[in-house]
């Protein structure tokens, strides 16, 4: 059984992805949240199991997903450390900024621990999720986590030293993309298009562009050049973006997110 401690936005997005994939039986997913009503409402919607306490998750589940805020880790793990030690489940953490070494230091034993960083696109089975394991995590554990991540998008193993910068481009970037899509749509509305049509057009264009990058061997700059006809409309827009500091703004956003993650 997979047990989730915490039913926040990311946990519920992951669980929805797991269920939608068809690879996981809802009765084999248990949830606990300090807000009992929130856990019960969510569990009822998907026919999940609700536990009475976080200790019950630690005692009974083969996989325990820690999906609480990073600052809760010391008190939570201090409370359930002995239960985790006795059960020795695979522990998956989705906390930003908290290393496997830090998490292990809060427990009375050396756990089988894998750290992952998904994003909100798990809701539509399109997340990109980085993962890395500590020394006790076996190849089998990491293969399981890869399959776990693939069920709501795509998993990729990276070195833990790169987690902070990955978090900025993999975890935070959906918000940046949403802003970009909405800005495209608003500009279209300004020029007479309905917001609904504009959002559909902009979102599909961005979706297709991402798919083209993933499936093409061409560098993104080469693809930009392919769209920009001499003297055409696209090159005018590209030059305007550069003039207004588009690339510098994106780089600044990534740096800000990276630095914040390092401070967590």
Secondary structure, 3 states (H helix, E strand, C coil): CEEEECCCHHHHHHHHHHHHHCCCCHHHEEEECCCHHHHHHHHHHHCCEECCCHHHHHHHCCEEEECCCHHHHHHHHHHHHHHHHHHCCEEEECCCCCCHHHHHHCCCCCCEEEEEECCHHHHHCCEEEEEEECCCCCHHHHHHHHHHHHCCEEEEECCHHHHHHHHHHHHCHHHHHHHHHHHHHHHHHHCCCCHHHHHHHHHHHHHHHHHHHHHCCCCHHHHHHHHCCCCCHHHHHHHHHHHCCHHHHHHHHHHHHHHHHHHC
